[in-house]
């Protein structure tokens, strides 16, 4: 408190108004305030519009979240269907054993016995119908390892396969049911509509490898997406075995999950991304097929190519592409792939909106920065320019600008004016002396030029005399054959031209006199000369001509 009393805020404000403020402090204040304001504005706007978390990353985060939720939903749904299938199997096992005991026949005795098999179907119908109503599925079935005609070329098996005629919601209770497979008597007795592809018995390859399929005691088996024979539909099947008292597999039962039922029951969407595409896929040789929650992708026989790119998966449907994320899931004894994706058009549209939003924010920040720069210029740059104009005009009467550095500069310039005037006089005197010295130097230079011209004339005369003594044909032979000299011979030639004696050349090249004589003989022979004097004469003329050509 005592410190506050000693330092008066009002006094500081008065000082700022009346006394000059350091240019450096002004600069620091304006620049720091500009940086702080612009950065704060950018961060505020980026946070407001979500740019601090780019759209691409947001999309991936949303897809990851939706994928986890979607995977959990699918796993829960199929676990529920599997639980119903296991209960369904227990009920069928009990009912079959009760029927066999009540009629005092064995399971093997059912084969080729159409009356008994039809009677058994009527006995088991209520079990199938009830479980179909309870299970979240589009159909229910059981198949027994027996037939009314084992002599058929194509193996058929007895059983019941019920399907909903129309699925209009996730709640399939009270929907109308048709008989897809089963005896004619069963359909008539229960007032069922016969499916357009109805047959009395079923075909399956399940019993060919049933023991190996359930060797590891899986709770259930989920099939890949397959086309339902004699229909335009596709479906997956949840299989559970039917066993006799000796634990032998005598049949199979389960539920159908058609493409349409999957579409209605496995929806996925997001408030930001909109409608998403969810799928349960089967992988085969790096290609995918499966069930989707949108009808346009549930096409029979379609194969989808998936390409991993950085942190996303690109699905190519041929006619369009989708961007998404995938996760493996264990259902029954098989591994499937769950995918959540959006169309490439959706993806690009979201990115484009993000880019436009970012461009808008940047444009706003740039405009703000421009306006603030103009404000800074008026508050900071304009006073400096005004002060500089005063310095130019030598008008220092205006003391209202209060810029300390400018005031100090004006005082410094006034003090230096006298020194500059004295230095100017000294420079003028020095200039006069330099001009006199330049005149003397010019005269000496002109004299040197005359002497140089005289020397050139003498050299020219000397060259002309040499030309008279030189045979032109021999000189031309000399010039043509210089290139024939070996490196060692050309080195000796250069040393002769530079004025070296034979003794000096021997010492320089560290060779014997006989070696030098040998080289001399070769040089003379190649150049068509007979003496060192002739060599030097030709070389001198060549140098003179080279100088003239270079000039």
C-alpha positions as CSV (number, residue, x, y, z in Angstrom):
1,X,0.0,0.0,0.0
2,X,2.9,2.4,0.8
3,X,4.4,1.6,-2.6
4,X,1.2,2.5,-4.3
5,X,1.1,5.8,-2.4
6,X,4.6,6.7,-3.5
7,X,3.9,5.8,-7.2
8,X,0.9,7.8,-8.5
9,X,-0.8,6.3,-11.6
10,X,-2.0,9.7,-12.4
11,X,1.5,11.1,-12.3
12,X,2.7,8.4,-14.7
13,X,-0.1,9.2,-17.1
14,X,0.7,12.9,-16.9
15,X,4.4,12.1,-17.7
16,X,3.4,10.1,-20.7
17,X,1.4,13.0,-22.0
18,X,3.9,15.8,-21.4
19,X,7.2,14.1,-21.9
20,X,8.6,12.4,-24.9
21,X,8.4,8.6,-25.1
22,X,11.2,6.3,-26.5
23,X,10.6,5.2,-30.1
24,X,11.8,1.8,-29.1
25,X,9.2,1.6,-26.4
26,X,6.5,2.7,-28.8
27,X,7.6,0.1,-31.3
28,X,7.6,-2.6,-28.7
29,X,4.2,-1.6,-27.4
30,X,2.5,-1.5,-30.8
31,X,4.1,-4.6,-32.2
32,X,3.4,-6.7,-29.1
33,X,-0.1,-5.5,-28.9
34,X,-0.7,-6.2,-32.6
35,X,0.7,-9.8,-32.2
36,X,-1.3,-10.4,-29.1
37,X,-4.6,-9.2,-30.6
38,X,-4.2,-11.0,-34.0
39,X,-3.2,-14.3,-32.3
40,X,-6.0,-14.0,-29.9
41,X,-8.5,-13.3,-32.7
42,X,-7.2,-16.2,-34.8
43,X,-7.4,-18.7,-31.9
44,X,-10.8,-17.5,-31.0
45,X,-12.2,-17.8,-34.5
46,X,-10.4,-21.1,-35.1
47,X,-11.9,-22.5,-31.9
48,X,-15.3,-21.0,-32.7
49,X,-15.4,-22.7,-36.1
50,X,-13.7,-25.9,-35.1
51,X,-10.6,-25.3,-37.3
52,X,-8.2,-26.1,-34.4
53,X,-9.5,-29.7,-34.9
54,X,-9.4,-30.1,-38.8
55,X,-12.3,-31.7,-40.5
56,X,-10.4,-34.6,-41.8
57,X,-9.3,-35.6,-38.3
58,X,-12.8,-34.9,-37.0
59,X,-14.3,-37.2,-39.6
60,X,-11.9,-40.0,-38.7
61,X,-12.6,-39.5,-35.0
62,X,-16.4,-39.7,-35.6
63,X,-15.9,-42.8,-37.8
64,X,-13.8,-44.4,-35.1
65,X,-16.5,-43.7,-32.5
66,X,-19.3,-44.9,-34.7
67,X,-17.3,-48.0,-35.7
68,X,-16.8,-49.0,-32.1
69,X,-20.5,-48.5,-31.3
70,X,-21.6,-50.2,-34.6
71,X,-19.3,-53.2,-33.9
72,X,-20.7,-53.5,-30.4
73,X,-24.3,-53.4,-31.7
74,X,-23.6,-56.1,-34.4
75,X,-21.9,-58.3,-31.8
76,X,-24.7,-57.9,-29.4
77,X,-27.3,-58.6,-32.1
78,X,-25.7,-61.7,-33.3
79,X,-25.1,-62.9,-29.8
80,X,-28.8,-62.5,-29.1
81,X,-29.7,-64.4,-32.3
82,X,-27.2,-67.1,-31.3
83,X,-28.7,-67.3,-27.8
84,X,-32.2,-67.8,-29.4
85,X,-30.7,-70.4,-31.8
86,X,-29.2,-72.4,-28.9
87,X,-32.6,-72.3,-27.1
88,X,-34.3,-73.2,-30.4
89,X,-32.0,-76.2,-30.8
90,X,-32.7,-77.4,-27.2
91,X,-36.5,-77.2,-27.8
92,X,-36.2,-79.0,-31.1
93,X,-34.1,-81.8,-29.5
94,X,-36.6,-82.2,-26.8
95,X,-39.6,-82.2,-29.2
96,X,-38.0,-84.6,-31.6
97,X,-37.0,-87.1,-28.8
98,X,-40.6,-86.8,-27.4
99,X,-42.1,-87.5,-30.9
100,X,-39.8,-90.5,-31.5
101,X,-40.5,-92.0,-28.0
102,X,-44.2,-91.4,-28.3
103,X,-44.4,-93.1,-31.7
104,X,-41.9,-95.8,-30.7
105,X,-39.6,-95.2,-33.7
106,X,-36.0,-94.4,-34.2
107,X,-34.6,-91.4,-36.0
108,X,-33.2,-93.7,-38.7
109,X,-36.8,-95.0,-39.3
110,X,-37.9,-91.6,-40.5
111,X,-35.9,-91.9,-43.8
112,X,-38.1,-92.7,-46.8
113,X,-41.2,-92.3,-44.5
114,X,-43.1,-89.2,-45.9
115,X,-46.0,-89.7,-43.5
116,X,-43.8,-89.8,-40.4
117,X,-41.7,-86.8,-41.6
118,X,-44.8,-84.8,-42.4
119,X,-46.3,-85.6,-39.0
120,X,-43.0,-84.7,-37.3
121,X,-43.1,-81.3,-39.1
122,X,-46.6,-80.6,-37.8
123,X,-45.3,-81.6,-34.4
124,X,-42.3,-79.2,-34.6
125,X,-44.1,-76.3,-36.4
126,X,-45.1,-74.4,-33.2
127,X,-41.5,-74.5,-32.0
128,X,-40.3,-73.0,-35.2
129,X,-43.0,-70.4,-35.4
130,X,-42.6,-69.3,-31.7
131,X,-38.8,-68.9,-32.0
132,X,-39.1,-67.1,-35.2
133,X,-41.4,-64.5,-33.5
134,X,-39.0,-64.1,-30.6
135,X,-35.6,-63.9,-32.4
136,X,-34.4,-60.7,-34.1
137,X,-34.3,-62.3,-37.6
138,X,-36.1,-62.4,-41.0
139,X,-36.7,-66.2,-40.9
140,X,-36.2,-69.5,-39.0
141,X,-35.5,-73.0,-40.1
142,X,-34.5,-76.5,-39.1
143,X,-33.0,-79.3,-41.3
144,X,-32.8,-82.9,-40.3
145,X,-30.4,-85.4,-41.7
146,X,-33.1,-87.5,-43.3
147,X,-35.3,-87.4,-46.4
148,X,-38.5,-88.7,-47.9
149,X,-36.5,-90.1,-50.9
150,X,-32.9,-91.1,-50.4
151,X,-32.7,-92.5,-54.0
152,X,-32.7,-89.0,-55.5
153,X,-29.6,-88.1,-57.5
154,X,-29.5,-84.7,-55.7
155,X,-29.5,-85.2,-51.9
156,X,-32.4,-83.4,-50.2
157,X,-33.2,-83.1,-46.5
158,X,-36.4,-82.7,-44.6
159,X,-37.2,-79.6,-42.6
160,X,-39.2,-76.4,-42.2
161,X,-38.0,-72.9,-43.4
162,X,-40.3,-70.0,-42.5
163,X,-39.8,-66.5,-43.9
164,X,-41.5,-63.1,-43.3
165,X,-43.2,-61.9,-46.4
166,X,-42.7,-58.2,-45.7
167,X,-40.4,-56.7,-43.2
168,X,-41.4,-53.1,-42.6
169,X,-39.8,-52.4,-39.2
170,X,-37.4,-53.8,-36.7
171,X,-40.3,-55.3,-34.8
172,X,-41.3,-58.3,-36.9
173,X,-44.0,-59.7,-34.6
174,X,-47.4,-60.3,-36.3
175,X,-45.9,-60.0,-39.8
176,X,-47.3,-62.4,-42.4
177,X,-45.2,-65.6,-42.8
178,X,-44.6,-67.8,-45.8
179,X,-43.4,-71.3,-46.1
180,X,-40.2,-71.4,-48.1
181,X,-39.3,-75.1,-47.5
182,X,-41.5,-77.8,-45.9
183,X,-44.2,-80.3,-46.6
184,X,-47.3,-79.2,-48.4
185,X,-49.5,-80.6,-45.6
186,X,-47.7,-78.4,-43.0
187,X,-48.4,-75.3,-45.0
188,X,-52.0,-76.1,-45.6
189,X,-52.7,-77.1,-42.0
190,X,-51.3,-73.8,-40.7
191,X,-52.8,-71.6,-43.4
192,X,-49.4,-70.5,-44.7
193,X,-48.7,-68.7,-47.9
194,X,-46.4,-70.7,-50.1
195,X,-43.3,-68.8,-51.2
196,X,-42.8,-68.4,-54.9
197,X,-39.7,-70.6,-54.6
198,X,-41.3,-73.2,-52.3
199,X,-40.0,-76.8,-52.3
200,X,-40.8,-79.8,-50.2
201,X,-37.3,-80.4,-49.0
202,X,-34.0,-78.6,-48.8
203,X,-30.5,-78.9,-50.2
204,X,-27.4,-78.3,-48.0
205,X,-23.8,-79.5,-47.7
206,X,-23.8,-79.0,-43.9
207,X,-23.9,-82.7,-43.1
208,X,-20.9,-83.4,-45.3
209,X,-18.6,-81.6,-42.8
210,X,-20.8,-81.0,-39.7
211,X,-18.5,-82.8,-37.3
212,X,-15.4,-80.7,-38.4
213,X,-17.4,-77.4,-38.2
214,X,-18.3,-78.0,-34.6
215,X,-15.1,-79.9,-33.6
216,X,-13.9,-76.9,-31.4
217,X,-17.4,-76.7,-29.9
218,X,-18.3,-73.2,-31.1
219,X,-21.6,-71.9,-29.7
220,X,-22.8,-71.1,-33.2
221,X,-21.6,-70.6,-36.8
222,X,-22.3,-67.5,-38.8
223,X,-22.3,-68.0,-42.6
224,X,-21.0,-65.6,-45.2
225,X,-23.5,-63.6,-47.1
226,X,-25.1,-66.1,-49.6
227,X,-27.9,-65.9,-52.2
228,X,-31.1,-67.6,-51.2
229,X,-31.9,-70.1,-53.9
230,X,-34.9,-69.3,-56.1
231,X,-35.1,-65.7,-54.8
232,X,-33.6,-62.3,-55.5
233,X,-32.6,-62.1,-51.8
234,X,-29.3,-62.6,-49.9
235,X,-28.9,-63.5,-46.3
236,X,-26.6,-64.7,-43.5
237,X,-27.5,-67.8,-41.4
238,X,-26.8,-68.5,-37.8
239,X,-26.4,-72.3,-37.4
240,X,-26.6,-74.4,-34.3
241,X,-26.5,-78.3,-34.4
242,X,-29.4,-80.5,-33.3
243,X,-28.1,-83.6,-31.4
244,X,-29.6,-86.9,-30.3
245,X,-29.3,-88.6,-27.0
246,X,-25.9,-90.0,-28.0
247,X,-24.6,-86.5,-28.9
248,X,-24.6,-87.2,-32.6
249,X,-25.5,-84.4,-34.9
250,X,-28.9,-85.3,-36.6
251,X,-29.8,-81.8,-37.8
252,X,-29.2,-78.1,-37.8
253,X,-31.4,-75.1,-36.9
254,X,-31.1,-71.4,-36.8
255,X,-32.2,-68.1,-38.2
256,X,-31.9,-66.0,-41.3
257,X,-30.8,-62.4,-41.4
258,X,-31.6,-61.1,-44.9
259,X,-30.2,-57.9,-46.5
260,X,-33.4,-56.1,-45.9
261,X,-33.5,-57.0,-42.2
262,X,-29.9,-56.0,-41.8
263,X,-30.7,-52.6,-43.5
264,X,-33.6,-52.0,-41.0
265,X,-31.9,-53.2,-37.9
266,X,-28.3,-51.9,-38.3
267,X,-28.7,-48.2,-38.9
268,X,-25.8,-45.8,-38.3
269,X,-25.8,-42.0,-38.6
270,X,-24.1,-38.9,-37.1
271,X,-25.4,-35.4,-36.6
272,X,-22.3,-33.9,-38.3
273,X,-21.6,-36.4,-41.0
274,X,-25.2,-37.4,-41.8
275,X,-26.2,-40.8,-43.0
276,X,-23.4,-43.3,-42.8
277,X,-22.9,-46.6,-44.5
278,X,-22.5,-49.6,-42.1
279,X,-21.5,-53.1,-43.2
280,X,-20.7,-56.5,-42.1
281,X,-18.2,-57.8,-44.6
282,X,-16.7,-61.1,-45.7
283,X,-13.1,-61.0,-47.0
284,X,-12.0,-63.3,-49.8
285,X,-8.7,-62.9,-51.7
286,X,-8.4,-59.2,-50.8
287,X,-11.9,-58.5,-52.0
288,X,-15.0,-57.8,-49.8
289,X,-18.7,-58.7,-50.1
290,X,-21.3,-58.6,-47.4
291,X,-24.4,-56.8,-46.1
292,X,-24.9,-53.1,-45.9
293,X,-27.4,-50.9,-44.2
294,X,-28.3,-49.2,-47.5
295,X,-30.1,-51.2,-50.3
296,X,-28.0,-49.8,-53.2
297,X,-24.9,-51.6,-52.0
298,X,-26.6,-55.0,-51.3
299,X,-26.1,-56.3,-54.8
300,X,-25.8,-60.0,-55.5
301,X,-22.4,-61.1,-56.8
302,X,-20.8,-57.7,-56.1
303,X,-17.2,-57.6,-55.0
304,X,-15.7,-54.6,-53.4
305,X,-12.0,-53.6,-53.5
306,X,-10.6,-52.1,-50.4
307,X,-7.4,-50.0,-50.4
308,X,-5.6,-48.9,-47.2
309,X,-4.4,-45.3,-47.5
310,X,-2.6,-43.9,-44.4
311,X,-5.3,-44.0,-41.7
312,X,-8.4,-44.6,-43.8
313,X,-9.8,-47.4,-46.0
314,X,-11.0,-46.6,-49.5
315,X,-13.8,-48.9,-50.8
316,X,-14.2,-49.1,-54.6
317,X,-17.7,-50.3,-55.6
318,X,-17.0,-49.8,-59.3
319,X,-19.6,-47.1,-59.7
320,X,-18.6,-45.0,-56.7
321,X,-16.1,-44.9,-53.9
322,X,-16.5,-44.6,-50.1
323,X,-14.1,-43.6,-47.4
324,X,-14.2,-45.3,-44.0
325,X,-12.7,-47.3,-41.2
326,X,-12.7,-51.1,-40.5
327,X,-12.4,-53.4,-37.6
328,X,-12.3,-57.2,-37.4
329,X,-14.8,-59.0,-35.2
330,X,-15.1,-62.7,-34.1
331,X,-18.6,-64.1,-34.6
332,X,-19.1,-67.8,-34.0
333,X,-16.0,-69.5,-35.3
334,X,-15.2,-67.0,-38.1
335,X,-13.7,-63.6,-38.4
336,X,-15.6,-60.8,-40.2
337,X,-15.0,-57.2,-40.9
338,X,-17.2,-54.4,-39.6
339,X,-17.0,-51.2,-41.7
340,X,-18.4,-47.7,-41.2
341,X,-18.0,-45.3,-44.1
342,X,-19.3,-42.3,-46.0
343,X,-19.4,-41.7,-49.7
344,X,-16.4,-40.0,-51.4
345,X,-18.7,-37.2,-52.5
346,X,-19.8,-36.7,-48.8
347,X,-16.2,-36.8,-47.7
348,X,-15.0,-34.2,-50.3
349,X,-18.0,-32.0,-49.6
350,X,-17.2,-31.9,-45.9
351,X,-13.5,-31.1,-46.7
352,X,-14.6,-28.4,-49.1
353,X,-16.8,-26.7,-46.5
354,X,-13.9,-26.8,-44.1
355,X,-11.6,-25.2,-46.6
356,X,-14.2,-22.5,-47.3
357,X,-14.7,-21.9,-43.6
358,X,-10.9,-21.7,-43.1
359,X,-10.6,-19.3,-46.1
360,X,-13.3,-17.1,-44.6
361,X,-11.6,-16.9,-41.3
362,X,-8.2,-16.2,-42.9
363,X,-9.8,-13.5,-45.0
364,X,-11.4,-11.9,-42.0
365,X,-8.1,-12.0,-40.1
366,X,-6.3,-10.4,-43.0
367,X,-8.8,-7.6,-43.3
368,X,-8.6,-7.0,-39.5
369,X,-4.7,-7.0,-39.7
370,X,-4.9,-4.5,-42.6
371,X,-7.2,-2.2,-40.7
372,X,-5.0,-2.5,-37.6
373,X,-1.9,-1.9,-39.7
374,X,-3.4,1.4,-40.9
375,X,-4.2,2.3,-37.3
376,X,-0.6,1.5,-36.3
377,X,0.7,3.5,-39.2
378,X,-1.3,6.6,-38.2
379,X,-0.3,6.2,-34.6
380,X,3.3,5.3,-35.0
381,X,4.7,5.8,-38.5
382,X,3.0,9.1,-39.4
383,X,4.5,11.0,-36.5
384,X,8.0,9.8,-37.5
385,X,7.5,10.9,-41.1
386,X,6.2,14.3,-39.9
387,X,9.3,14.7,-37.8
388,X,11.6,13.7,-40.7
389,X,9.8,16.3,-42.8
390,X,10.6,18.9,-40.1
391,X,14.2,17.9,-40.2
392,X,14.3,18.3,-44.0
393,X,12.8,21.8,-43.8
394,X,14.9,22.6,-40.7
395,X,11.7,23.5,-38.9
396,X,12.1,22.3,-35.3
397,X,9.7,24.7,-33.6
398,X,6.9,22.1,-33.2
399,X,7.6,20.2,-29.9
400,X,4.2,18.5,-29.7
401,X,5.3,15.1,-31.2
402,X,7.1,14.0,-28.1
403,X,9.3,11.4,-29.8
404,X,12.6,11.4,-27.8
405,X,14.8,9.9,-30.5
406,X,13.7,12.5,-33.1
407,X,14.3,15.3,-30.6
408,X,17.7,14.0,-29.9
409,X,18.4,13.6,-33.6
410,X,17.5,17.3,-34.3
411,X,19.8,18.5,-31.5
412,X,22.6,16.3,-32.7
413,X,22.2,17.6,-36.3
414,X,22.3,21.2,-35.1
415,X,25.5,20.5,-33.2
416,X,27.1,18.9,-36.2
417,X,26.2,21.7,-38.7
418,X,29.2,23.8,-37.7
419,X,31.6,20.8,-38.0
420,X,30.2,19.9,-41.4
421,X,30.8,23.5,-42.7
422,X,34.4,23.4,-41.5
423,X,34.9,19.9,-43.1
424,X,33.3,21.2,-46.3
425,X,36.0,24.0,-46.5
426,X,38.7,21.4,-45.9
427,X,37.2,19.2,-48.5
428,X,37.2,22.1,-51.1
429,X,40.9,22.8,-50.3
430,X,41.7,19.1,-50.7
431,X,39.7,19.0,-53.9
432,X,41.8,21.8,-55.4
433,X,45.1,20.0,-54.5
434,X,43.7,16.8,-56.0
435,X,42.8,18.6,-59.2
436,X,46.3,20.0,-59.5
437,X,47.8,16.5,-58.8
438,X,45.4,15.0,-61.4
439,X,46.7,17.5,-64.1
440,X,50.3,16.4,-63.3
441,X,49.3,12.8,-63.5
442,X,47.5,13.3,-66.8
443,X,50.6,14.9,-68.3
444,X,52.8,12.0,-67.2
445,X,50.2,9.5,-68.5
446,X,50.2,11.2,-72.0
447,X,54.0,11.1,-72.1
448,X,54.0,7.4,-71.2
449,X,51.5,6.7,-74.0
450,X,53.8,8.4,-76.5
451,X,56.7,6.3,-75.3
452,X,54.6,3.2,-75.5
453,X,53.5,4.0,-79.1
454,X,57.2,4.6,-80.0
455,X,58.1,1.2,-78.6
456,X,55.3,-0.5,-80.5
457,X,56.5,1.1,-83.7
458,X,60.0,-0.3,-83.1
459,X,58.6,-3.7,-82.3
460,X,56.6,-3.6,-85.5
461,X,59.7,-2.7,-87.5
462,X,61.6,-5.5,-85.9
463,X,58.8,-7.9,-86.7
464,X,58.8,-6.8,-90.3
465,X,62.6,-7.4,-90.5
466,X,62.0,-10.9,-89.1
467,X,59.4,-11.6,-91.8
468,X,61.9,-10.7,-94.5
469,X,64.3,-13.3,-93.2
470,X,61.6,-16.0,-92.8
471,X,60.5,-18.3,-95.5
472,X,56.7,-18.4,-95.4
473,X,56.4,-22.0,-96.4
474,X,58.8,-23.1,-93.6
475,X,57.0,-20.9,-91.1
476,X,53.6,-22.4,-92.0
477,X,55.1,-25.9,-91.7
478,X,56.3,-24.9,-88.2
479,X,52.9,-23.7,-87.1
480,X,51.1,-26.8,-88.5
481,X,53.4,-29.2,-86.7
482,X,53.5,-27.7,-83.3
483,X,50.6,-30.0,-82.3
484,X,52.8,-33.0,-83.2
485,X,55.1,-32.4,-80.3
486,X,54.8,-34.8,-77.3
487,X,54.2,-33.3,-73.9
488,X,57.9,-33.6,-73.0
489,X,59.0,-32.0,-76.3
490,X,56.5,-29.2,-76.0
491,X,57.7,-28.5,-72.4
492,X,61.3,-28.1,-73.8
493,X,59.9,-25.9,-76.6
494,X,58.3,-23.6,-74.1
495,X,61.4,-23.4,-72.0
496,X,63.5,-22.3,-75.1
497,X,60.8,-19.7,-75.9
498,X,61.0,-18.4,-72.4
499,X,64.7,-17.8,-72.8
500,X,66.2,-20.7,-70.9
501,X,69.5,-22.1,-71.9
502,X,70.2,-25.8,-72.6
503,X,72.0,-26.2,-69.3
504,X,69.1,-24.5,-67.4
505,X,66.6,-26.8,-69.1
506,X,68.6,-29.9,-68.1
507,X,68.5,-28.8,-64.5
508,X,64.9,-27.8,-64.5
509,X,63.7,-31.1,-66.1
510,X,66.4,-33.2,-64.3
511,X,67.4,-35.0,-67.5
512,X,70.8,-35.7,-69.1
513,X,72.3,-33.6,-71.9
514,X,72.1,-36.6,-74.2
515,X,68.3,-36.8,-73.5
516,X,68.0,-33.1,-74.2
517,X,69.9,-33.6,-77.5
518,X,67.6,-36.4,-78.4
519,X,64.5,-34.3,-77.8
520,X,66.1,-31.3,-79.7
521,X,66.6,-33.6,-82.7
522,X,62.9,-34.7,-82.6
523,X,61.7,-31.1,-82.2
524,X,63.8,-29.8,-85.1
525,X,62.7,-32.7,-87.3
526,X,59.0,-32.3,-86.5
527,X,59.0,-28.5,-86.9
528,X,61.2,-28.4,-90.0
529,X,63.9,-26.2,-88.5
530,X,67.7,-26.6,-88.3
531,X,68.7,-24.5,-85.3
532,X,67.6,-23.1,-82.0
533,X,68.0,-19.6,-83.5
534,X,65.4,-20.4,-86.2
535,X,63.1,-21.9,-83.5
536,X,63.2,-18.7,-81.4
537,X,62.7,-16.6,-84.5
538,X,59.6,-18.5,-85.6
539,X,58.3,-18.6,-82.0
540,X,58.8,-14.9,-81.6
541,X,56.8,-14.2,-84.8
542,X,54.0,-16.5,-83.7
543,X,53.7,-14.7,-80.3
544,X,53.6,-11.3,-82.1
545,X,50.9,-12.5,-84.4
546,X,48.9,-14.0,-81.5
547,X,49.0,-10.6,-79.7
548,X,47.8,-8.8,-82.8
549,X,45.0,-11.4,-83.3
550,X,43.9,-11.1,-79.6
551,X,43.7,-7.3,-79.8
